Amino acid sequence: MVRGWSQRWRHPVTAYGVPATADSAAHLVAGTTVNRRKLRYGAQNKRRWLHLQPAQGHGIGSGPAPPYPGGRGHRRPGRRRRQTVPGSTPSPRPLRADAQRNRDRLLAAAVRALSQGGEATLESIAKDAGVGIGTLYRHFPTREALVEAVYRNELTRLCDAAPLLLESAPADRAMRVWMDRFVDYMTTKRGMADALRAVVASGGNPFAHSRDSLTGAISALLAAGAKEGSLRADADPADVLTALSGVSLAAGQPDRREQAGRLLDLLMDGLRHGAPGPPAG
């Protein structure tokens, strides 16, 4: 008869033909106290496992059973761990709705404050967002973290706008509207220049993948225009990005936006030149 352990601490008895776990035996040999709950769950799980083996001739009382997969590190059935790919970083847990609203309000307030230049305080940003300073620090532990998040959020909004504009307008019109938004983005970035330099000086890199993201958005707009026949098919997205950056630097200030609009219209004329037009039929 296989021996197990009773509810008393150290009295060996038969427990439904199920032996105590290796962990339990090690505790007893060392003369330490055994956790009753651990013994109970270990015995229950082992009985369940043995009852799953009758088709292979390994039911209780039918001879030696295969090695039990329990013991140290064995989890109770029903408990599952989060699966992660080795070497990868687990994705952050999504924010609650109210926490996400607070974060969005903080980012919007920070854009308004930082794009004006100067040294906006975190207290003034939190007050403008309508939240406490503790809420700001929970989302952004440092000023540099806030500045980097603001820049990345503005970049994401600009790049995500490209497919949305293509859903609601022809490709050439979507490209022209996106160009205006690019100038707005560059104006905000210029106002944040001092804050962004402080982020870089602290070891951050807010500009990582910025060029690739912007080039990808322009590529999508150009490809849609070439398919429609409204934009030339040989335009290089990198060339368009360089031209847009030049317009933003030359006439991106708020008091020169009319000139920026005229320059963008000229750029659009160049992108339309030589376009085949809508396909026939």
C-alpha positions as CSV (number, residue, x, y, z in Angstrom):
1,M,0.0,0.0,0.0
2,V,1.3,3.4,-1.0
3,R,1.6,5.8,2.0
4,G,0.4,9.4,2.3
5,W,0.0,11.9,5.1
6,S,-3.1,12.6,7.2
7,Q,-4.4,16.0,8.4
8,R,-2.3,15.5,11.4
9,W,1.1,17.0,10.9
10,R,3.4,14.0,10.8
11,H,1.2,10.8,11.1
12,P,1.7,8.6,8.0
13,V,-1.6,6.9,6.8
14,T,-3.0,5.7,3.5
15,A,-4.6,8.5,1.6
16,Y,-6.6,7.0,-1.2
17,G,-3.5,5.2,-2.5
18,V,-1.9,8.6,-3.3
19,P,1.7,9.3,-2.0
20,A,2.7,12.6,-0.5
21,T,4.4,15.0,-2.8
22,A,8.2,15.2,-3.0
23,D,8.0,18.6,-1.5
24,S,6.1,17.3,1.5
25,A,8.5,14.4,2.0
26,A,11.4,16.9,1.9
27,H,9.8,19.0,4.6
28,L,9.2,16.0,6.8
29,V,12.8,14.8,6.5
30,A,14.0,18.2,7.4
31,G,11.7,18.2,10.4
32,T,9.8,21.3,9.3
33,T,6.1,22.0,9.4
34,V,4.1,21.0,6.2
35,N,1.5,23.3,4.8
36,R,-1.8,21.4,5.0
37,R,-3.4,23.2,2.1
38,K,-0.4,22.4,-0.1
39,L,-0.7,18.7,0.8
40,R,-4.4,18.6,0.2
41,Y,-4.2,20.3,-3.2
42,G,-1.2,18.1,-4.2
43,A,-3.1,14.9,-3.4
44,Q,-6.3,16.1,-5.2
45,N,-4.4,17.0,-8.3
46,K,-2.5,13.7,-8.3
47,R,-5.8,11.7,-8.0
48,R,-7.3,13.7,-10.9
49,W,-4.3,13.0,-13.0
50,L,-4.3,9.3,-12.3
51,H,-8.0,9.1,-13.1
52,L,-7.2,10.5,-16.6
53,Q,-5.0,7.4,-17.4
54,P,-7.4,4.4,-17.4
55,A,-7.3,3.9,-21.1
56,Q,-3.5,3.4,-20.9
57,G,-3.8,1.0,-18.0
58,H,-2.7,3.5,-15.4
59,G,-5.8,3.9,-13.3
60,I,-5.6,3.7,-9.5
61,G,-4.7,0.1,-8.5
62,S,-3.7,-0.9,-12.0
63,G,0.0,-0.9,-11.6
64,P,2.7,1.7,-11.7
65,A,1.7,5.1,-13.1
66,P,3.7,7.3,-15.4
67,P,5.7,10.0,-13.6
68,Y,3.4,12.6,-12.1
69,P,4.0,16.1,-13.6
70,G,3.4,17.8,-10.3
71,G,5.8,18.5,-7.5
72,R,7.8,21.7,-7.2
73,G,6.5,24.4,-9.5
74,H,3.2,22.5,-10.3
75,R,0.2,24.8,-10.7
76,R,-3.3,23.9,-9.8
77,P,-5.6,23.3,-12.8
78,G,-7.5,26.4,-13.9
79,R,-4.7,28.9,-13.1
80,R,-3.1,30.2,-16.2
81,R,-0.1,32.5,-16.5
82,R,0.4,35.2,-19.1
83,Q,2.2,33.8,-22.1
84,T,5.1,35.9,-23.4
85,V,7.6,35.3,-26.2
86,P,11.1,34.7,-24.8
87,G,13.1,37.9,-25.1
88,S,10.1,40.1,-25.7
89,T,8.7,42.9,-23.4
90,P,5.2,42.3,-22.2
91,S,2.7,44.8,-23.5
92,P,1.5,47.3,-21.0
93,R,-1.9,46.8,-19.4
94,P,-4.5,49.1,-21.0
95,L,-5.6,52.1,-19.0
96,R,-9.0,52.4,-17.5
97,A,-11.3,54.8,-19.3
98,D,-11.0,57.6,-16.7
99,A,-7.2,57.2,-16.6
100,Q,-7.0,57.4,-20.4
101,R,-9.1,60.6,-20.4
102,N,-6.8,62.1,-17.8
103,R,-3.8,61.2,-19.9
104,D,-5.3,62.6,-23.1
105,R,-6.1,65.9,-21.3
106,L,-2.6,66.1,-19.9
107,L,-1.1,65.6,-23.3
108,A,-3.4,68.3,-24.9
109,A,-2.6,70.8,-22.1
110,A,1.2,70.1,-22.5
111,V,1.0,70.7,-26.3
112,R,-0.6,74.1,-25.7
113,A,2.0,75.0,-23.0
114,L,5.1,73.7,-24.7
115,S,4.4,74.8,-28.2
116,Q,4.4,78.5,-27.0
117,G,8.0,78.2,-25.9
118,G,9.2,79.2,-22.5
119,E,9.4,77.1,-19.4
120,A,5.9,75.9,-18.6
121,T,5.7,74.3,-15.1
122,L,4.2,70.9,-14.6
123,E,1.9,72.4,-12.0
124,S,0.4,74.8,-14.6
125,I,0.0,72.0,-17.1
126,A,-1.8,69.9,-14.5
127,K,-4.1,72.8,-13.6
128,D,-4.9,73.5,-17.3
129,A,-5.8,69.8,-17.7
130,G,-8.0,69.9,-14.7
131,V,-6.2,67.3,-12.8
132,G,-3.9,67.2,-9.7
133,I,-0.2,67.2,-9.9
134,G,-0.2,63.6,-8.4
135,T,-2.2,62.4,-11.5
136,L,0.4,64.0,-13.8
137,Y,3.3,62.3,-12.0
138,R,1.5,58.9,-12.1
139,H,1.4,59.1,-15.9
140,F,4.7,61.0,-16.5
141,P,7.2,60.6,-13.7
142,T,9.5,63.3,-15.1
143,R,9.3,66.4,-17.2
144,E,11.3,64.7,-19.9
145,A,8.9,61.7,-20.0
146,L,6.0,64.2,-20.5
147,V,7.8,66.1,-23.3
148,E,8.7,62.8,-25.1
149,A,5.2,61.5,-24.8
150,V,3.8,64.8,-26.2
151,Y,6.1,64.6,-29.2
152,R,5.3,61.0,-29.9
153,N,1.6,61.6,-29.5
154,E,1.6,64.4,-32.1
155,L,3.6,62.3,-34.5
156,T,1.2,59.4,-34.1
157,R,-1.8,61.6,-34.7
158,L,-0.3,63.0,-37.9
159,C,0.7,59.6,-39.3
160,D,-2.6,58.0,-38.3
161,A,-4.5,60.8,-40.1
162,A,-3.3,59.6,-43.6
163,P,-5.5,56.5,-43.9
164,L,-8.5,58.3,-42.3
165,L,-8.3,61.1,-44.8
166,L,-8.1,58.6,-47.7
167,E,-11.4,57.1,-46.5
168,S,-13.2,60.4,-46.7
169,A,-11.7,62.2,-49.7
170,P,-9.9,61.6,-53.0
171,A,-6.2,60.9,-52.7
172,D,-5.0,64.3,-54.0
173,R,-7.3,66.2,-51.7
174,A,-6.3,64.0,-48.8
175,M,-2.7,64.7,-49.6
176,R,-3.3,68.5,-49.5
177,V,-5.1,68.4,-46.2
178,W,-2.4,66.2,-44.7
179,M,0.2,68.7,-45.8
180,D,-1.5,71.4,-43.7
181,R,-1.4,69.1,-40.7
182,F,2.2,68.5,-41.3
183,V,3.0,72.2,-41.1
184,D,1.0,72.4,-37.9
185,Y,3.0,69.5,-36.5
186,M,6.3,71.2,-37.4
187,T,5.1,74.4,-35.8
188,T,4.4,72.5,-32.6
189,K,7.8,70.8,-32.8
190,R,9.5,74.1,-33.3
191,G,7.9,75.5,-30.2
192,M,9.0,72.5,-28.2
193,A,12.6,72.8,-29.4
194,D,14.1,73.7,-26.0
195,A,12.1,71.0,-24.2
196,L,13.1,68.4,-26.8
197,R,16.8,69.3,-26.5
198,A,16.5,68.8,-22.8
199,V,15.1,65.3,-23.4
200,V,18.0,64.5,-25.8
201,A,20.5,65.8,-23.2
202,S,19.0,63.5,-20.6
203,G,19.6,60.4,-22.8
204,G,16.2,60.1,-24.5
205,N,15.6,59.8,-28.2
206,P,12.1,61.2,-29.1
207,F,13.0,61.2,-32.8
208,A,13.6,57.5,-33.1
209,H,11.6,56.1,-36.1
210,S,10.1,59.6,-36.8
211,R,11.4,59.7,-40.4
212,D,10.2,56.2,-41.2
213,S,6.8,56.9,-39.8
214,L,6.4,60.1,-41.8
215,T,7.7,58.5,-45.0
216,G,5.3,55.6,-44.5
217,A,2.3,58.0,-44.3
218,I,3.4,59.9,-47.4
219,S,3.9,56.6,-49.3
220,A,0.4,55.6,-48.5
221,L,-1.0,58.9,-49.8
222,L,1.1,58.8,-53.0
223,A,0.2,55.1,-53.7
224,A,-3.5,55.9,-53.4
225,G,-3.1,58.9,-55.7
226,A,-1.2,56.9,-58.3
227,K,-3.9,54.2,-58.2
228,E,-6.6,56.8,-58.8
229,G,-4.5,58.6,-61.4
230,S,-4.6,61.9,-59.6
231,L,-1.0,62.0,-58.5
232,R,2.2,61.1,-60.5
233,A,3.5,57.6,-59.8
234,D,7.2,58.5,-59.9
235,A,7.2,60.8,-56.8
236,D,9.7,59.8,-54.1
237,P,8.2,60.0,-50.6
238,A,11.5,61.1,-49.2
239,D,11.6,64.0,-51.7
240,V,8.1,65.0,-50.7
241,L,9.1,64.9,-47.0
242,T,12.1,67.1,-47.7
243,A,10.0,69.6,-49.6
244,L,7.4,69.8,-46.8
245,S,10.1,70.3,-44.2
246,G,11.5,73.2,-46.3
247,V,8.0,74.9,-46.5
248,S,7.6,74.5,-42.8
249,L,10.9,76.0,-42.0
250,A,10.5,78.9,-44.4
251,A,6.8,79.8,-43.7
252,G,5.6,77.7,-40.8
253,Q,5.1,80.6,-38.4
254,P,1.5,81.5,-37.6
255,D,1.8,84.9,-39.2
256,R,3.0,83.4,-42.5
257,R,0.5,80.6,-43.0
258,E,-1.0,82.1,-46.1
259,Q,2.4,81.9,-47.8
260,A,2.8,78.4,-46.6
261,G,-0.5,77.5,-48.2
262,R,0.6,79.0,-51.5
263,L,3.8,77.0,-51.4
264,L,1.9,73.8,-50.6
265,D,-0.4,74.4,-53.6
266,L,2.7,74.7,-55.8
267,L,4.0,71.4,-54.4
268,M,0.7,69.8,-55.2
269,D,0.8,71.1,-58.8
270,G,4.1,69.4,-59.2
271,L,2.7,66.1,-57.8
272,R,-0.3,66.3,-60.2
273,H,1.8,67.1,-63.2
274,G,2.0,64.1,-65.5
275,A,-0.6,62.1,-63.6
276,P,-2.6,59.9,-66.1
277,G,-6.0,60.9,-64.6
278,P,-8.8,58.6,-63.6
279,P,-8.7,55.2,-65.4
280,A,-11.1,55.0,-68.3
281,G,-14.3,53.0,-67.9
